[in-house]
């Protein structure tokens, strides 16, 4: 049975963001994440990965990034993500060595796990997990 949560789409922000809780290695961090349908991957800033107890040297899968992050090294990291009261889900992230990048939820694999409806005129974002 699908579960849906609704978030406000703030007029103060041009981009859709939601509050999520990330968990890894017995650590949890709450952060605002950008919903980016144009991003190929989920992107995790370096400092959030460290707060989650991840160790850079232990992540052996290297991921090439494109665009303005093409020169930044990234490694694969699986993290559990909780969105409001929805069931937590394990998502794959490109954990980048840059901390000044946003936390991004992209096509691989956030938008494969959730249906998202942007209703800008109604100032809402609906997220459904099946």
Secondary structure in CASP SS format (residue, H / E / C, confidence):
PFRMAT SS
TARGET T0000
AUTHOR 0000-0000-0000
METHOD secondary structure of the structure
MODEL  1
X C 1.00
X C 1.00
X E 1.00
X E 1.00
X E 1.00
X E 1.00
X E 1.00
X E 1.00
X C 1.00
X C 1.00
X C 1.00
X C 1.00
X C 1.00
X C 1.00
X C 1.00
X C 1.00
X E 1.00
X E 1.00
X E 1.00
X E 1.00
X E 1.00
X E 1.00
X E 1.00
X E 1.00
X C 1.00
X C 1.00
X E 1.00
X E 1.00
X E 1.00
X E 1.00
X E 1.00
X E 1.00
X E 1.00
X E 1.00
X E 1.00
X C 1.00
X C 1.00
X C 1.00
X C 1.00
X C 1.00
X E 1.00
X E 1.00
X E 1.00
X E 1.00
X C 1.00
X H 1.00
X H 1.00
X H 1.00
X H 1.00
X H 1.00
X H 1.00
X C 1.00
X C 1.00
X C 1.00
X C 1.00
X H 1.00
X H 1.00
X H 1.00
X C 1.00
X C 1.00
X C 1.00
X E 1.00
X E 1.00
X C 1.00
X C 1.00
X C 1.00
X H 1.00
X H 1.00
X H 1.00
X C 1.00
X C 1.00
X C 1.00
X C 1.00
X E 1.00
X E 1.00
X E 1.00
X E 1.00
X E 1.00
X E 1.00
X E 1.00
X E 1.00
X E 1.00
X C 1.00
X C 1.00
X C 1.00
X C 1.00
X C 1.00
X C 1.00
X E 1.00
X E 1.00
X E 1.00
X E 1.00
X E 1.00
X E 1.00
X E 1.00
X E 1.00
X C 1.00
X C 1.00
X C 1.00
X C 1.00
X C 1.00
X C 1.00
X C 1.00
X E 1.00
X E 1.00
X C 1.00
X C 1.00
X E 1.00
X C 1.00
X H 1.00
X H 1.00
X H 1.00
X H 1.00
X E 1.00
X E 1.00
X E 1.00
X E 1.00
X E 1.00
X E 1.00
X H 1.00
X H 1.00
X H 1.00
X C 1.00
X E 1.00
X E 1.00
X E 1.00
X E 1.00
X E 1.00
X E 1.00
X C 1.00
END
